[in-house]
Amino acid sequence: KAAESGGVHPVHLDSVSSDFALKIERLNSSNEAGDLMVDMFMTYCRLVKKYSIRQYSPPVQKALTYIESDLSADLSLSTLAAMQNISASYLSNIFKKETDKTVTEYVNGKRMDYAAHLLATTKQQIQSIAQICGIVDVQYFSKLFKKVKGMTPKEYRKARQNFTED
């Protein structure tokens, strides 16, 4: 509840809470319970620090929440503005002012962060990862990934696999 009042969106809270519920069910001793409580406290504090959107205006909060909820959706400036019945130029101006990024920069950054996570933790094909991240054209995805992350998706996956094998 404290994390929720700290401005963390319920999507993030639900994911973390579900993980902790499973861990609670698997507890074997009171010592483990104490360690888990500390872990829970720290995790929820990190959530508030990372995902709190209270400092943003309502239109930016709504845009950020929608972006976070489905990276494969149409996240264009015009779509995000139309959902809120505001002009694209107004959303563009306040989004840039409050986040120091354009909507496109923010969306692409989130998509590439998620793509990097999937590349490092799954064996899904790069084309599938591109689609999950909302980019249909795999060549554009690879170009954008290299621009944001400094290497191609294939190079990134190979580097992360070598790192995890050591």
N, C-alpha and C positions, 0 to 999 in steps of 0.2 A: 504493500500500500504506500509506503514511503517513496519507493521508486516511481510509482504511478503519480503521486503528487509532486514528484520532482520533475515531471514532464516527460517521462519515458513512455513511448507509445505502447499500447497493449500487445501489439504484435511481438515486440521484443520481450516483454514481460512473460508472455505465454510460453515462448520458446524456452527461456531460462527456467521458468517455474516447472515446466514439464520435466526438464532434465533433473532438477533437484528432487522432484517427487519420486523419480525412479531411484535416485541415490538414497533417499530416505528409506524407501522400501527395502533396500539391500543392506542397511546398517546391521552390523553384528555386535557392536559394543557401545558403551556410553562414551568411551574415548573417541571412537569414530564420529559419534554424534557431535561432540565438541569441535572436532576438526571441521566437520561439515558446516556447522554454524558459522565458523570463522570464514570459511570459503564462501558461503552464501552471502554474508555481510559484505565481503570484499567485492564479490561479483555484482551485487546490486548497486554498490557505490560506483563501480566502473560503468555500469549501464547508465546511471544518471549522468556521469561525467561525459560519456560518449554520445548518448542519444537524446539528451534533454533538448527540447526545442522551445522551451518557454521563453527564451530571449528573443524569439522571432515574432513578427506580426502574424495575425491569423492567416492571411493569404499564403505567406511563406510556410507557415506550419502545415497547412493543408497540402501544399505542393510537396514538401519534404515527406510527409506521411504517405502520400500516394506513391511517390518515387520509391520509398523504402518497401512498400507493400508488394510491388510487382515490377521488377526490372524488365520483364519481357513485354510490358504494355507499351502503348504509344505514349511516350513521355515528352512529346514536343511542347514547346512553350505555348503554342496555340491551344493544345488539348488541355494542358494544366490550367490555363486561364479560363477557357470555356467551361470547365467543370465548376468554376467558382463564379461564373458570370461577371468576370472582370476583363479588362482589356489586356492583350498580350504585352503591350508596351508598359502598362502599369506594373504587371507582375515582373516583367523583365527588369525594370528599374529598381523595384524594392528588393527583388531576389539578389541582384548584384550588390546593392548597397548593404544588405544584411549578411550575406554569406561570402562576399568578396569573389564570387564566381558567377559566371553566367549559368542559366539553367542547363544549357548543353554541356558545359564543362563539368558541372556537378553530376549530371546524369551519366555522362561518359566515365567519370571517375568512379562512381559507384558500380557501374557495369564492369569496368575493368578490374576493380578490386574483387568483385564476386567471381569474375572469370579466373583471376589468379588463384583464388581459393579453390575453385573447382579443378583447375589444372594441377594444383599441388596435391589435392586430396582424392581425386577420382581418376578413373581410366576412361572417362567419356571422351568421345571423339571431339576434336576442336570445333567441327561444324555444329555439333549438338550443343556445346557450351556457348557458342556464339548465339544460337537461337534462344537458349535459356536466358541469355543476357539481353535479349531484345534486338539482336542484330542478325538479319537474315543473310546478308552478303558476307561470306566467310573471308573474302579477300579484304573487304573494308574492315572487318573485325580484326584481322591480323595487322593491318596497317595502323589502326587505332591503338591496339594493344601495344605495338612496338613504340608508338609515339608516347604513350602514357607510362609504360613499364620499362622501356629501354631495350627490349628484346622481343623476338617473335614469341607467340604462344608455344610453339614447339621447343624453342630454346629455353623458355621459362620452365616448362614442364621437365625438360631434361636436367636443368640446373637444380631444380627442387628435388628431383628424384635422386640425384647424386648426393645432394646435401643430406637427405633423410637416410640414405644408405650408410653414410659414414658413422 
